[in-house]
Amino acid sequence: MKLGILGGGQLGRMLGMEGLPLAIDPLFWEPEATACAQLVGEHLCAAYDDPAALAQFAQQVEVCTYEFENVPSPVLGAIAAQVPVYPPLAALEVSQDRLTEKQLFARLGIPTAPYAAVDSEAALRDAVASLGLPAILKTRRFGYDGKGQYVIRSEGDIPAAWQALGGVPLILEGFVNFVREVSIVAARGRDGSTVFYPLSENVHRDGILFTTRARPGDSQQPQAEAIAGKLLAALEYVGVLCLELFDVNGTLVANEFAPRVHNSGHWTIEGAETSQFENHLRAVAGLPLGSTACVGFPALVNLVGTLPPLASLLAIPQVHVHFYGKSEKPARKVGHVTVRTHSESEREQRIAQVIELMQESR
Ligand code: AMP
């Protein structure tokens, strides 16, 4: 099957790699000439507003998916008029705007942080007065890895926050005092069948995901599945979705969802019976979904900014290395490792070894 993928970053690359044994052959539409996915599939290197590229792409592929959220939705709409697109356009559009995303959560009875739309400094003052402090000001669109966010701790921070982010549509969110952050990766097939991975427990550093530990059997798994299940059904979703949640003393509060494979699910490549990438491919291709059961005790450590020497990483037992083939740059995700062990304590030991190596090689 020829699968069209919009985007050509590491998520596309890992989708392409998992597609090969299933005879799912990717065509990446990605404007960046050096895109790291191009080694694992055909590359259509063209701007998204190029009509000739659109015609060529739609003619060549049987099904289309995407690997990043900021796909221009009119392009996806034009493709959808010619070939099936999964996940559905509506899911993408809702997730592209933090306000519509929160409104959908509210409609489905899913708890979120309190929020207010902000489009002027005066509106920001009003929102601060009603939500209280601390609060986080965020751009409604195009934010990722903590970019486009400003934490407001006192009223004196308001002008600087407005200065930093004002001019585009914003949202103010009340600060959630969570005890931990978790996410749930789920897959829904074309026939509506749904599977959920064990919860991922996530630790961020400087707004970027740093480590994820799989938590099979977690007491909050049923709550997370109920919330994600509502979302998947409401969106008539097909493919993999990741929902990020705050754990507030046992109650899960939704932060945001991604209509795609997600960094916090990368541990599933070696740490689950079927990886999130394979299940996404199975879902969009109309194939049966695979088991999401954990294998061993898996965890993920992101390699951010710089890559430690490959040989040093591989010298640590039970470590599986994924370099993305991207150039090193501060705050850029350039790779990850999966740690997969036989016990919890062994897992912590391996994670600590990887982190130590990262610190040494900075
Ligand atoms: P986001 O881009 O919305 O995923 O935010 C990045 C990170 O900022 C989250 O993973 C949290 O660690 C933190 N964060 C975002 N929103 C809130 C909030 N309303 N309250 C507390 N922390 C937050």
Boltz pocket constraint, residues with backbone or C-beta under 6 A from the ligand:
constraints:
  - pocket:
      binder: B
      contacts: [[A, 113], [A, 136], [A, 143], [A, 144], [A, 145], [A, 146], [A, 147], [A, 173], [A, 174], [A, 175], [A, 176], [A, 177], [A, 181], [A, 204], [A, 207], [A, 244], [A, 255], [A, 256]]
      max_distance: 6.0
